[in-house]
Amino acid sequence: MVDNQRNNSGKITDKAIALNYDMGEDQAPKVVAKGEGEVAKQIIKIAKENGIEIREDADLAEILSAIEIDEFIPLEAYTAVAEILKYIYKKSDKSF
């Protein structure tokens, strides 16, 4: 999840939130990394190097950035995250 936004000085900053979801073990997707600026750029770089799908969604990034690392996503994010997971699974030919 990636979001570009302007900070207080008007500069555009990156924001990234990484999710993990193990269908067999987790009750919901979990925030496993998050950051802004240089940390976000590093998260994005690592994701790209590992072939992990990146999705830009400013509204969802804003919701998920308030979640602590290792916490499950909130109920209000389920629909948006489910759409992302559906897209990723369909793209990689995995079935639910």
Secondary structure as GFF3:
##gff-version 3
##sequence-region A 1 96
A	DSSP	beta_strand	2	6	.	.	.	ID=ss1
A	DSSP	beta_strand	12	20	.	.	.	ID=ss2
A	DSSP	beta_strand	30	36	.	.	.	ID=ss3
A	DSSP	alpha_helix	38	49	.	.	.	ID=ss4
A	DSSP	alpha_helix	58	65	.	.	.	ID=ss5
A	DSSP	three_ten_helix	75	77	.	.	.	ID=ss6
A	DSSP	alpha_helix	78	91	.	.	.	ID=ss7
###
